[in-house]
Amino acid sequence: MKKIVSLLLALCLVLGIASVAMADQPVITSQPTSQSTDKYGSVTFTFNATGFNNRVSSWHFVDPTTGDDRTGPEMREYMGKTGFKLDVYNEKKKMVLSNVPASMNGWTIYAHLVNDAGEFIDTDKVTLTVTAATTSSAAATTTTTATTTTDAGAQTTTDATQTAVIPEVETGPKVITVTAEKVSVFPIDSRGNKLSDQPVTSLTFEDSGNVLISSDTPVKYWMVNGMRIEPEGDVNSFVLKNVTSSLKISAKLAKVASTENVDPNTPCEVTCSGCTFTYHAGGLSSVTSGSVPMGATIIVLATNTSAVNSGYTINDEGPENVGSKSFTLKIEEDTEISLP
């Protein structure tokens, strides 16, 4: 009797293993379809299937530019803090994408379905279309009546209908750009601390941002979006918080008066490489070479702001004024100034 029971148990075990090994692959009963949405809008993809394990199955995203294939969790990590959201429902048969960026236009999307035995099948590969802006419009219709008189004296009346297209305001985050000329801008946090020590001439934010505007050279007055601002005292830097509109900022640099004795009878040759210099008293403005009297002070300005991190070389000595877009220099001999 014990032998019979043992044989029955062994047979059940073999049949169980065989049933798993011979499990059918998932069966798809309805395929997802291509979808479209406006930038920063929402879109939904769905399918129906049987015989798949939703814990190991997943939606996939293929970048048309690089060919990279990412799962849903990988896509969330790839998008980071852009506002993009991915939610799944009904055992992953339904997927909702929210705040979709324009950069996902043309991406391929499909579901990879796996059963308990490890067999799999993919749904159709469909396309996500993202338009650049919300341009849907409301139509306003006006009707005008025109009356004409025939040769026989009879009057006829006709209606002319005109449709006016009223564009809607674009939805989604606004792009805020802050650009600067002759000065540098830095991104800062809400407390005014620099987020980067690298000076730039342009910053871009979504919705709003905080910036520090700075000049290494004395400023006579500031220009903000064409408006001239003249502080009562010397203001070489200031902070703008919660900037919600694009700004263009520039500065009129003040003349630098030398407090040292200048010897007009002893000229010194100045040469710049990767930068320019200005000597107001001699009428030199943003030049790469010229002669100035001994003891004069010049203003040196980098032509490539990314190179200032290495510092300036002055008469084969350096680096000096590391990170400074511009600086003042007293000339006491023939001088060569260069940036990498």
C-alpha positions as CSV (number, residue, x, y, z in Angstrom):
1,M,0.0,0.0,0.0
2,K,2.8,2.4,0.8
3,K,4.4,1.7,-2.6
4,I,1.1,2.6,-4.3
5,V,0.8,5.9,-2.3
6,S,4.4,6.8,-3.2
7,L,3.8,6.1,-6.9
8,L,0.7,8.3,-6.8
9,L,2.6,11.2,-5.2
10,A,5.4,10.9,-7.7
11,L,2.9,10.9,-10.6
12,C,1.2,14.0,-9.2
13,L,4.6,15.8,-8.9
14,V,5.5,14.9,-12.5
15,L,2.1,16.0,-13.8
16,G,2.4,19.3,-11.8
17,I,5.8,20.1,-13.3
18,A,4.6,19.2,-16.7
19,S,1.6,21.4,-16.4
20,V,3.7,24.4,-15.6
21,A,6.2,23.6,-18.3
22,M,3.3,23.3,-20.9
23,A,1.5,26.4,-19.7
24,D,0.1,28.5,-22.5
25,Q,1.6,31.9,-23.2
26,P,-0.5,34.9,-22.4
27,V,-3.5,35.5,-24.8
28,I,-4.2,39.1,-25.9
29,T,-7.9,39.8,-26.5
30,S,-7.6,43.5,-27.4
31,Q,-4.6,45.6,-28.4
32,P,-3.5,49.1,-27.3
33,T,-3.9,51.9,-29.9
34,S,-1.8,54.9,-30.7
35,Q,-2.7,58.0,-28.7
36,S,-2.1,61.7,-28.9
37,T,-2.0,64.6,-26.3
38,D,-1.1,68.2,-26.1
39,K,2.2,69.1,-24.4
40,Y,1.9,68.7,-20.6
41,G,-1.5,66.9,-21.1
42,S,-2.6,63.4,-20.2
43,V,-3.1,60.2,-22.2
44,T,-4.4,56.7,-21.6
45,F,-3.3,53.3,-23.1
46,T,-5.2,50.1,-22.5
47,F,-5.2,46.4,-23.5
48,N,-7.0,43.2,-22.4
49,A,-5.3,39.8,-22.0
50,T,-5.5,36.6,-20.0
51,G,-2.9,34.2,-18.6
52,F,-0.3,36.8,-17.6
53,N,1.4,37.6,-14.3
54,N,0.9,41.4,-13.7
55,R,3.7,41.5,-11.1
56,V,6.4,40.6,-13.7
57,S,4.7,42.1,-16.7
58,S,5.3,45.7,-17.6
59,W,4.7,48.6,-20.0
60,H,7.7,49.6,-22.1
61,F,8.8,52.8,-23.8
62,V,11.1,53.1,-26.8
63,D,13.0,56.3,-27.5
64,P,12.9,56.9,-31.3
65,T,16.1,58.8,-31.3
66,T,18.3,56.4,-29.3
67,G,16.4,53.2,-29.5
68,D,16.6,52.8,-25.7
69,D,13.8,50.6,-24.3
70,R,12.7,51.4,-20.7
71,T,10.2,49.9,-18.4
72,G,7.7,51.9,-16.5
73,P,9.8,52.2,-13.3
74,E,12.8,53.1,-15.4
75,M,10.8,55.7,-17.2
76,R,9.8,57.4,-13.9
77,E,13.5,57.5,-12.9
78,Y,14.6,58.8,-16.4
79,M,12.1,61.7,-16.2
80,G,13.2,62.6,-12.7
81,K,11.5,65.8,-11.3
82,T,10.0,67.0,-14.6
83,G,6.5,66.5,-13.3
84,F,5.9,63.5,-15.6
85,K,3.6,60.9,-14.0
86,L,2.9,57.2,-14.8
87,D,0.1,55.3,-13.1
88,V,-1.3,51.8,-13.9
89,Y,-4.6,50.3,-13.0
90,N,-6.6,47.1,-13.5
91,E,-3.6,44.7,-13.2
92,K,-1.6,47.0,-15.4
93,K,-4.1,46.7,-18.3
94,K,-4.6,50.5,-18.1
95,M,-1.8,53.0,-18.0
96,V,-2.3,56.8,-17.6
97,L,0.5,59.3,-18.4
98,S,0.2,62.8,-17.0
99,N,2.2,66.0,-17.7
100,V,3.6,64.5,-20.8
101,P,6.6,66.6,-22.2
102,A,7.0,67.4,-25.9
103,S,10.2,65.4,-25.9
104,M,8.1,62.2,-25.8
105,N,6.6,62.9,-29.2
106,G,7.0,59.8,-31.5
107,W,7.9,57.4,-28.7
108,T,6.8,53.7,-29.1
109,I,4.8,52.1,-26.3
110,Y,3.9,48.4,-25.8
111,A,3.1,46.0,-23.0
112,H,5.4,43.0,-22.3
113,L,3.3,40.1,-20.8
114,V,4.8,37.2,-18.9
115,N,3.1,34.1,-17.4
116,D,4.1,32.1,-14.3
117,A,6.2,29.7,-16.5
118,G,8.2,32.6,-17.9
119,E,6.7,32.5,-21.3
120,F,5.9,35.9,-22.8
121,I,4.2,37.8,-25.6
122,D,4.2,41.5,-26.5
123,T,1.2,43.6,-27.4
124,D,1.2,45.7,-30.6
125,K,3.7,48.6,-30.6
126,V,1.9,51.9,-30.8
127,T,2.9,55.5,-31.0
128,L,2.6,58.4,-28.6
129,T,2.1,61.8,-30.4
130,V,2.7,65.0,-28.4
131,T,1.8,68.3,-30.0
132,A,4.1,71.3,-29.2
133,A,1.3,73.5,-27.9
134,T,-2.3,73.7,-27.1
135,T,-3.7,75.5,-30.1
136,S,-7.4,74.5,-30.0
137,S,-9.6,77.4,-30.4
138,A,-13.2,78.6,-29.9
139,A,-15.1,80.0,-32.9
140,A,-17.1,83.1,-32.7
141,T,-19.6,83.5,-35.5
142,T,-21.1,86.8,-36.7
143,T,-23.8,87.2,-39.3
144,T,-24.1,90.3,-41.5
145,T,-27.1,91.1,-43.8
146,A,-26.6,92.6,-47.2
147,T,-29.4,94.0,-49.4
148,T,-29.0,94.4,-53.1
149,T,-31.4,95.9,-55.7
150,T,-31.9,94.3,-59.1
151,D,-32.5,96.2,-62.4
152,A,-36.2,95.5,-62.1
153,G,-36.3,97.2,-58.7
154,A,-36.6,94.1,-56.6
155,Q,-34.6,93.7,-53.5
156,T,-32.8,90.6,-52.4
157,T,-31.3,89.9,-49.0
158,T,-28.3,87.7,-48.4
159,D,-26.6,86.6,-45.1
160,A,-22.8,86.5,-44.9
161,T,-21.4,84.4,-42.0
162,Q,-17.8,85.0,-40.7
163,T,-16.0,82.9,-38.2
164,A,-13.4,84.4,-35.9
165,V,-10.9,82.0,-34.4
166,I,-10.0,82.9,-30.8
167,P,-6.9,81.0,-29.6
168,E,-6.8,79.6,-26.1
169,V,-4.0,80.2,-23.7
170,E,-1.3,77.5,-23.7
171,T,-1.4,75.2,-20.7
172,G,1.5,73.7,-18.8
173,P,4.6,75.3,-17.2
174,K,5.9,78.6,-18.6
175,V,9.5,78.8,-19.8
176,I,11.3,81.7,-18.1
177,T,14.6,83.0,-19.6
178,V,17.0,85.4,-18.0
179,T,19.7,86.7,-20.3
180,A,22.5,89.2,-19.5
181,E,25.0,91.3,-21.4
182,K,28.3,92.6,-19.9
183,V,27.4,90.9,-16.6
184,S,27.0,87.4,-15.2
185,V,24.0,85.6,-13.8
186,F,23.9,82.7,-11.3
187,P,21.0,80.4,-10.3
188,I,20.2,80.7,-6.5
189,D,17.8,79.0,-4.1
190,S,15.0,80.7,-2.2
191,R,17.4,81.8,0.5
192,G,19.8,83.5,-2.0
193,N,22.5,80.8,-1.9
194,K,24.3,80.1,-5.2
195,L,23.4,76.8,-6.8
196,S,26.4,77.1,-9.1
197,D,29.7,79.0,-8.9
198,Q,29.9,79.1,-12.7
199,P,28.9,82.5,-14.1
200,V,26.7,82.3,-17.3
201,T,24.9,84.8,-19.5
202,S,21.6,83.0,-19.7
203,L,19.4,80.9,-17.4
204,T,16.1,79.1,-18.2
205,F,13.5,78.1,-15.6
206,E,10.0,76.6,-15.7
207,D,7.3,78.8,-14.1
208,S,9.7,80.8,-11.9
209,G,13.2,81.1,-10.7
210,N,15.7,83.0,-8.5
211,V,18.8,84.7,-9.9
212,L,21.8,86.7,-8.8
213,I,23.0,89.3,-11.2
214,S,26.6,90.4,-10.7
215,S,29.3,92.6,-12.3
216,D,33.0,92.5,-11.5
217,T,33.3,96.1,-12.9
218,P,31.7,99.2,-11.4
219,V,28.2,99.8,-12.9
220,K,26.9,103.2,-13.8
221,Y,23.4,102.1,-14.4
222,W,21.4,98.9,-15.1
223,M,19.0,98.1,-18.0
224,V,16.1,95.6,-17.3
225,N,13.9,94.9,-20.3
226,G,14.8,98.3,-21.8
227,M,14.1,100.1,-18.5
228,R,17.0,102.2,-17.2
229,I,17.6,101.8,-13.4
230,E,20.0,104.2,-11.7
231,P,20.6,103.3,-8.0
232,E,21.6,106.1,-5.6
233,G,24.7,104.2,-4.5
234,D,27.0,101.8,-6.2
235,V,25.2,98.5,-6.9
236,N,27.4,95.9,-8.5
237,S,25.1,92.9,-7.8
238,F,21.5,92.2,-6.8
239,V,19.1,89.4,-6.4
240,L,15.8,88.7,-8.2
241,K,13.4,86.2,-6.6
242,N,10.3,84.5,-8.0
243,V,11.0,85.7,-11.6
244,T,7.9,84.8,-13.6
245,S,8.5,86.7,-16.8
246,S,11.5,86.5,-19.2
247,L,14.1,89.3,-18.5
248,K,16.9,90.8,-20.5
249,I,19.5,92.5,-18.3
250,S,22.5,94.6,-19.2
251,A,24.7,97.2,-17.5
252,K,26.5,100.4,-18.4
253,L,29.9,100.0,-16.9
254,A,31.4,103.0,-15.1
255,K,34.7,104.4,-16.0
256,V,37.5,103.3,-13.7
257,A,39.5,106.2,-12.5
258,S,43.1,105.4,-11.5
259,T,44.2,106.7,-8.2
260,E,47.8,106.1,-9.0
261,N,50.2,108.4,-10.8
262,V,50.1,107.9,-14.5
263,D,53.3,108.5,-16.6
264,P,52.1,109.6,-20.1
265,N,55.7,109.7,-21.3
266,T,56.2,106.0,-20.7
267,P,53.9,103.9,-23.0
268,C,53.3,100.2,-22.3
269,E,52.1,97.7,-24.9
270,V,49.2,95.5,-23.8
271,T,48.1,92.4,-25.7
272,C,45.1,90.2,-24.9
273,S,44.4,86.6,-26.1
274,G,41.0,85.1,-25.3
275,C,40.0,88.4,-23.8
276,T,39.8,92.2,-24.5
277,F,40.7,95.3,-22.6
278,T,39.3,98.8,-22.2
279,Y,41.2,102.0,-21.3
280,H,38.7,104.8,-21.2
281,A,41.1,107.6,-20.8
282,G,42.9,106.6,-24.0
283,G,39.8,105.9,-26.0
284,L,40.4,102.2,-26.2
285,S,37.3,100.1,-25.9
286,S,37.2,96.3,-26.0
287,V,40.4,95.9,-28.0
288,T,43.0,93.0,-28.1
289,S,46.1,95.2,-28.3
290,G,47.1,98.8,-27.8
291,S,49.4,101.2,-25.9
292,V,48.6,102.7,-22.5
293,P,50.7,104.9,-20.2
294,M,52.5,103.4,-17.3
295,G,50.5,103.4,-14.2
296,A,47.1,103.4,-16.0
297,T,44.3,101.0,-15.0
298,I,42.5,98.9,-17.7
299,I,39.5,96.7,-17.6
300,V,40.0,93.1,-18.8
301,L,36.9,91.2,-20.1
302,A,36.9,87.5,-21.0
303,T,35.5,86.6,-24.5
304,N,34.8,83.0,-23.4
305,T,33.2,82.8,-20.0
306,S,33.7,79.1,-19.7
307,A,37.5,79.6,-19.8
308,V,37.6,81.8,-16.8
309,N,37.6,78.8,-14.5
310,S,41.2,78.2,-15.4
311,G,42.2,81.8,-14.6
312,Y,44.2,84.4,-16.5
313,T,47.9,84.2,-17.3
314,I,49.6,87.6,-17.0
315,N,53.2,87.9,-18.3
316,D,53.6,84.1,-18.1
317,E,52.4,84.1,-14.4
318,G,49.1,82.7,-13.3
319,P,46.5,81.6,-12.8
320,E,45.0,84.9,-11.6
321,N,41.4,86.1,-11.1
322,V,40.0,82.6,-11.4
323,G,36.3,82.6,-12.2
324,S,36.1,86.4,-12.9
325,K,34.5,87.4,-16.1
326,S,36.2,90.7,-15.9
327,F,38.7,92.5,-13.6
328,T,40.8,95.7,-13.4
329,L,44.6,95.7,-13.8
330,K,47.2,98.4,-13.3
331,I,49.8,98.4,-16.1
332,E,53.4,99.0,-15.1
333,E,55.2,97.3,-18.0
334,D,54.5,95.7,-21.3
335,T,51.8,93.2,-20.5
336,E,50.5,90.0,-22.2
337,I,47.2,88.6,-20.8
338,S,45.7,85.3,-22.0
339,L,43.0,82.8,-21.2
340,P,43.2,79.1,-22.2
